[in-house]
C-alpha cells in the first residue's frame, strides 16, 4: 500500500482527491493548517470513504515545521500539492502573502523530493499561467503570457521552479493546470467551504441563494463575449480529483515522456457568468438576485481548455455537466446550516 501526502487535503479539491485516493486503496497523509478550511472536513471524508486519513496541522511554508514533519515520513511514494492561496482578486491586494505562502511551501516540499527522487510530485497549477490566450481553446503548448495577477505569477514561476529542480535532482512531476473547479461531492458530505466572503463565483451564488449574501455581483458586462460577461471553463471537482489519481499513477508507472509533464484539466467548453447563473436556476429551481459591477483587476476575458492531451495520455476526460455541478453545489450548501 503506497503512502501519498496530500497537502491542503482538507481544502476543496484536496478533500475530494483524498476521498478518491482512499477509494483506490492508498494510505493517505493529509497536511493542512486550516488557513481556509475546517477540521470537520475530516469527518466528511471519513463518512464517505469509511477511513479517516491521518491529518497533521502543519504550515508547510515554515521551513523548520515542514522539514520536521517530512522527516517522519521518508516512505512517501507521492505528494499531491494543493496547499496554496488561490484567489486572483485577493492576490492583487495581498501579493506578499501569496508569494510568501505559495513559493515557500513549494520550495520546502522540493527540498524533500530532491533528497527522495523516487517520490513523485503532482503540482496544483492553473490556467492563469496562460494569461489572456491568443487562441481558444487553450492548448498546453500555448505561449505563457505575463501573469495577470500575483496568484497567476506564483503558478507560472512555480512550474519553472519545478522544472529546474527536477532536472537537477532527477525526480519526476506533473503540473495540472486547472480551469475552474466547482460543485461538491454528490453525497453532500464535503464541498467548497471558503472562510469569510467567497472569492469564487459558485460559492457566492449558493450563499446568495441561501440568503447569506445580499445579492450577487457580476463583475463586468463589457467583455467581448456573447453576452458581455467573462467566459470560463467550469469543471466538476470530482472530475478534477480523479485526474489527480490518473496523473499520480502515470508517475508510478514511469510513463512520463519528460521530467515534468503538463496537462490541462477542463471540460473544453466555455460558459459565461450569465450562463452559469442560468444553469444554477435551471438545476435548482432557485431564482437569483444579481446585478452588474465593474471588472475586477486580474481577470481575463475568456479561458477554456483543449483537453485532448489529457485524454490521450492520462486516459481522462471530464464527465459531469454544468447542471450537475450546480445541483451538487446547492445540495452541499443546503447541508451547511445544520452543521
Secondary structure, 3 states (H helix, E strand, C coil): CCEEEEECCCCHHHHHHHHHHHHCCCEEEEECCCCCCCCCHHHHHHHHHCCCCEEECCCCCCHHHHHHHHHCCCCCCEEEECCCCCCHHHHHHCHHHHHHHHHHHHHHHHHHHHHCCCCEEEEEEEHHHHCCCCCCCECCCCCCCCCCCHHHHHHHHHHHHHHHHHHHHCCCEEEEEECEEECECCCCCCECCCCCCCCCHHHHHHHHHCCCCCCEEEECCCCCCCCCCCEECEEEHHHHHHHHHHHHHHHHCCCCCCCEEEEEECCCCCEEHHHHHHHHHHHHCCCCCEEEECCCCCCCCECCECCHHHHHHHCCCCCCCHHHHHHHHHHHHHHHCCC
